[in-house]
Amino acid sequence: ANYDQYLQLDGLEEFMGVLTINDEIASLDLETNLSNTRITSVIDDLNKNKTKNLNTTINIKDLSKPTYTIKNANFRSHIGLNNTGYFAFGNNYQKDIQLIDYRDGFYIFLSLDRLDINKLSFSNQVSKTSGLISIKSKIKELNFFENIYNDQEFEVYFKDNNIDAVFAGKDLNGLIKIDKTGFMRIDLFDTKFEFKGLDIIESQSSFDIKDINLRFVGKNIQTYNDLFQDIDFYLLRNKKITTIDNINVSSKNLKIGPYNNEKAYISYNNTNDMYKVRGSYKINNENSPLKDFIDYDFEYLSTNLNIQWISLNQLKNIEGQIDFLLKDFKS
């Protein structure tokens, strides 16, 4: 993983130092105001311009076995042997720092005023060499794909090439698990979310997720004016095909499930612009956000189908079986 995006220091500093030798152990204490150093990060709170003073102390307890304890008004960090230790920004995790045994890896603690998730880089591949144990963060304002959440907490754990994440707050709650193969499971519950700004996944190179293999399970998800009691599906995507598979959805405006005991799915092949759809679908479109995504308007649709066609706009070469009830259709 490339951690330069999260914390990068650029500058040349002068230090005032005190060298102490006691019982044949040499230690060094350094002080500087970092006025000639720029700190850059995609996390806005961590940024610091040159010329801005940030009085910083660095203690090296034993020069023969150097470890570094760094402190200033913004953050504190301990870097031990084999790059073990911790980095803490803000003051929310002082008790956690006292309790951890950071000799087994590296821990990160972040207390942030604001975090824009759209700026971060994501990958579904687990790093085997980072040595990172966990990241804990408390965020006063989180921008999650143009949805704003206040007082959000995140905890991410790295173990045996797996990633487990837990997030909690008033309107965003859930779990994310990623195994060593890159398979991801997302459980979302008691959450309000509007699907705006999601085109960033396609338009920005910060997302290193070329092949997607995930399962999404949701309970009590509110989006626009609809409340989804249950959502369960698999999303598979590679360069050629995107498939939403084994779909089960229950909400006020949308219900999707199996047809003739065969699982529901929606598949798109971008090589030949072919669509395949199967399942039992019931859509109340009168007050549904689906109007914003398709060129067809209708009040209600109930259909059992197993079909394929080419082009969403022209609907060419339609093949398959359709059984439907449609009300007030316009194209």
N, C-alpha and C positions, 0 to 999 in steps of 0.2 A: 504494500500500500504506500501511497505517496502522502506523507504527513506534512510536507512543506506547506500545503494549502491551509493547514490549521494553525501553524505557528512557525514563522520564519523571521530570523533576526538578521539585520543588515546594518553594519556600521563598524567603526573602529574606536575603541574606548581607551581612556587612561584610567588606571586604578590606583587607589591608595592602599597599600598593603602592609600588614604586620606579620612577620614571620616569628613563630614561637617554637623553641626547642625545649622539650621537657622529657626527661627519662629516655633520651635518644629517639624521641618521636617528634618530627617536625610538622607543625600545622601552620596553615596560612589563612588569614582573614583579609578579604578584599572589599573595598567600597567604591561605588561609582554612581553617578546620577543618570546614566544611560542617555545623556542629552545628544550624543552623536549616533544613536542607534534607532533605526526604524523597525517596529514590530508590525508585521502584516499577517492577516488571517482572514479567511472567509467568514469567521465568526466576528461580527463587528465589535463586540465588547473588548476583544483582545488587541485591537489595533492601537498603535502608538506612533505618532509622528516624530521625526527628528526635531531637535531643539526643545522638546517637552521633557522636563525633568522627571525621572522616576528613580528616587534614591534606592539603591539595591546593595544588599550585602551578600557575599559568597563566602562560605566557610568550607575549607578543605581540612578535615580533621587529622588525616595522616597522609603525608605526601608520598609515602612508600606504597600505600594502598588507597589511592585517591577516591574519595567520595565527595559529592558537592551538595551543600545545602544552600539554597538560594531563596532570599526573602525580599519582598518590597510591598508597597501598599496595594498592588493589584493581585499578585500571585505569590505562591511559595512552592518550592519544589525540592525534592531530594533525589539525586541521581547516584545510585550505589554501584557496586561492582556488577558487571555484566548487564548494565543499563536497567537495573531494577530500581524501584522507587515509586515516586508519585509526582503528579502535577496538580495543584489546586488553585483555581481562580475564584476569588470571592471568599466568603466566610461561613458558608452554610454547612461545611462538612468537617469541622474541626474534630468532633468526637469520632467520626469515621476514620480519620487519619490516625488518631491515637490508637485505635483498635486493630488496624490492619497489620499484618506481617508482610511488608512489601519486599522481602528478600526473594520471593518466588516469582516476581514479575513487576509489571508497571501498572499503576492505577491512575485514573484521571477523574478529577472532581471539578465540575463547572457550575458556578452560580451566575446566571446570565440575565441581563435585563431584556434582551431580545435575541431571537435566533430565527433566521430565514432558512428554512429547510431546502428551498429551491437552489441555494448557493452551494450546497454540500455535494460531494462526490459520493456515488453509491456503487457498490459492486456486490454481486451475490456469490463471489468466490472468497473463501476464508483464507486469510494470510496465515501461513504456518510459522513465520519467523519473527513476527512483530514483538512477541513477549508481552503483549497487552493482556491484562487480566480482566479489567472492567472499566466502564465509563459511567459515572453517575452525574446527573445534571438536574438543576432546578431552573426553570425558565419563566420569567414574568410574562413575556409575550412571545408566543410561537406562531410564525407564519408557515402554515403547512399547505402548500399549493393554493395560496390566496385565501385560505380559511384561517382566521385568527383565533387562537386559544390562549387564555390567561392562566397563570400559575400551573404550569405543566411540569410533570416530573418524568424523567427517563432514566432507566438503568439498563445497561448493555453488558453482557457477560460473554467472555471468550474462553472456551474450554474444549480440548480435544478436537480442535478444528471445527467446532460448532459455535454458532452465535445464538444467544437467547436475549431478547429485548423485552422489557416491560415498560409500558407508558400509562400514566394515570393523570386524570384531571377532571374538570367539570364536564366537558363535552368531547373528550377524546380519551378512550381507554382501550387497552388491548395488549396482545402478545405477538411477538414475531420470533420464529425459530428458523434458522438456516443451518442445514447440515453440510458436511464436507463435500457432498456432491453438488451443492448449489441449490438443492430443492428448498423452497421456502414455504412456510405455513404462516398465514396471518389470521389471527382471531381478533375481531373487533366487536366491542359491545358498548352499549350506553353512550353512543357517539352521534354527534351532529356533523354532517359533512356535505358540502356542495361540490359537484364535479366541475370546478372551474380552475383553469391554469394547469390542467393535466397534460396539455400539449407539450409542456416542458420536457416530458420524458422522451418525446420524439425529436425535439428541436435543439436540445442542448447536449453537448458532448460530455458533461459532467456525469452522466449516467452510463456506467460501464456494465450495463445489463443487456447483452446482446441476445442471449437465449434465456427466456423466462420459463420456469417450471415451478408453479406455486399452487397452493390451495388457499382459498379465502373462505372463512367462516364468520358470519356476522349475526348478532342478535341485538335487537332494539337499536337499529340504525336509522336515523332520521336524515333524509336528504330532500331538499326543496320542501314540498308540502306532503311528502309521502313518508310513512313509517314502515320500515322493513322489519317484520318480526323475525324472519329467518332468511339468511342467504348462505348458500353453500355451492361453490363451483371450483373447478380447476382451470387455470390459465396457462396455456402452452404457447410459446412463441419462438420462432427462429427466423432466419432470413426470408423464408418463403411463405410460411403458414402461421396464422394466428388462430388458436382454437380456444373457445370457452366451453369446457366439457363438464358433463355430469352436473348440469345446472338444476338447482332447487331453490326457488325464490318464492317467498310469501309476503305480500304487502297489500296495502289498500288499492293501489293502482296497477300492480303487476304481479302475476302469478305464473311461474314456469315450473314444469315438472316432466316426468317421463311420459312417453306416448307408446301404447301397446307394450308396456313393460320394458321398453328400451330407453336408455338415458337420453336426456335432452342435451343438445349441443349446438353451437354456432361456430362455423369455421370459415375463414377467408384465406384464399390463396392469392397473394399479390403478384405472382408470376403471370397467371392467366385471368386475373380479376374475377375469380369464381367464388361464389358463396354457397355454403351448404347449411341447412337449418333442419333440425328435427326436434320434436317435443310437443308438449301441450302448452299453449300460451294464451293467457287472458290479460288483455290490456285495456284499462280505462284511461283513455287519452284526453279526456275533456280538460282536465287540469294537470296534465302530466308534462314533465320536462322533455319527453321524447319528441315533442313538436320542434324542439330546437335542433334535433340531430337528423331528422329525415324530411324528405320532400313531400310526404303524404300526410294528409290530415284526416282524422276519423275520431268519432266519439268513443266507440267501443269495438273491440275485436276479441273474439274467442275462436281459437283455431287449433286443430291437430294437424301436424304436417310433417312431411319427410321429403324435402325438395332440395334442388340445386339450380343455380342460374348463373349467368355471366352479367356483370355490371349492375351496380345498385341503382343507377339512374335509368338505364334502358331496359333492364329485366329481359335479357336475351336468353334463348335456349332453356326455358324453364322445363324441368323434368321432375316427376315425383308425384306424391299424393297430398292433396289439400282438402281439409274439411273445415269450413269456417262460417262464422256468423259475424257480419260486419255492419256497422251502423254509421251513417252520415260520412261516407268516404269521399274525399276530394284529393285530386292530384294536379 
